Amino acid sequence: MLALLQASRPRVGGLSLILVLLLLLVDHGQSRPINPYQAPAPVALGSGVAPTAAHCTAP
């Protein structure tokens, strides 16, 4: 009985993977599909838009 309660690396690793997969499945089930025409650019290098929220943009 005590052997079932002892944590081992493979058991903890397997449980961690199961929890991550469960989290991904729940997130996928509750999220809406991305509209590529309204989504922001993944990388805004050279977009021409001035940054407004960073500490280095303060006058």
N, C-alpha and C positions, 0 to 999 in steps of 0.2 A: 504494500500500500504506500509506503513512504517513497519507494522508487518512482511511483507515478507522479509525485508532487515535486520531485527534484528537477530543477531546470538544467537543461544541457544546451550546448551551443546549437546543435541542429534543431532542437525543439523550439528554442527562442527565435532562431532564424526563420524557421518555417512559419511560426505564428506571426512574425513581423511581415513576411511576404503576404500572408493571407490578409492581414489588416490593411496593408497598402493596396492590395487588389480590391478589397471591399470598399475602401475609400474612393478609389478610381471609379468603380462601378456606380456608387452612389452619386458621385459628382457628374458622371456622364449621363446618368438617368435624370438628373435635375437641371442640367444646363441646356440652353437653347443653342441652335446652330449659329455659327458666326456668319454675319452678312459681310462679304468681302468688300462691298461698296461703301459701307459705313464704318468699317474697322479702321483704326489708326494704322499708320505705317509701322511695321515692326522695327525699322531702323530709320531714324529721321536725319541722317547725315546729308547735309546739303539741301534740306527741304526749303530753306529760305525763311522759316519761321523762327523768330527770335525767342530764346529761352526767357521765361518769366519767373520761375520759381526757385532757381538755384541760388546759392549764396554768392556765387561769382558774378551774378547779373546785377547786384546792387550798385547804385551809382556811387 
